[in-house]
Amino acid sequence: MKEAELRLLFDNGIFKAATICRHPMADSWMLKFDRKKGLPVFMDSQRISPRAFKTLDAAFQAAHDIGFQEVAVVRGYG
C-alpha cells in the first residue's frame, strides 16, 4: 500500500504494530504493518512492492510520517 493509504488506515485505528524487517534477497529494509484483523501489509513505492529502504533511519522516518511512535526492528523476514 502507498503511504497515503497507510496513513488513512492508521488514522482509523486499523493497525496494531509496525515492524522494520530485512528485505529478502536484497541488502535493504522494508516496513510491515500488522492489522488488528487480517493479514499484514507492506509499504509500497510507485514502482516497487514492497518499498526498499537503504537505511534504518529512512524506514523509521516513513513509519513516523504515517503516525507510529514505536517501531520494532527484526533481522529476519516476517
ChimeraX attribute file (.defattr): number of C-alpha atoms within 10 A of each C-alpha:
attribute: neighborCount
match mode: 1-to-1
recipient: residues
	/A:1	15
	/A:2	14
	/A:3	16
	/A:4	11
	/A:5	12
	/A:6	21
	/A:7	18
	/A:8	13
	/A:9	14
	/A:10	18
	/A:11	12
	/A:12	9
	/A:13	11
	/A:14	16
	/A:15	19
	/A:16	12
	/A:17	17
	/A:18	22
	/A:19	20
	/A:20	24
	/A:21	20
	/A:22	21
	/A:23	20
	/A:24	12
	/A:25	6
	/A:26	9
	/A:27	11
	/A:28	16
	/A:29	24
	/A:30	24
	/A:31	25
	/A:32	21
	/A:33	21
	/A:34	16
	/A:35	17
	/A:36	12
	/A:37	9
	/A:38	8
	/A:39	8
	/A:40	14
	/A:41	16
	/A:42	20
	/A:43	21
	/A:44	17
	/A:45	13
	/A:46	9
	/A:47	7
	/A:48	9
	/A:49	13
	/A:50	19
	/A:51	20
	/A:52	20
	/A:53	19
	/A:54	14
	/A:55	12
	/A:56	16
	/A:57	10
	/A:58	14
	/A:59	24
	/A:60	21
	/A:61	12
	/A:62	16
	/A:63	24
	/A:64	13
	/A:65	13
	/A:66	17
	/A:67	14
	/A:68	17
	/A:69	11
	/A:70	11
	/A:71	17
	/A:72	12
	/A:73	15
	/A:74	12
	/A:75	10
	/A:76	10
	/A:77	12
	/A:78	12
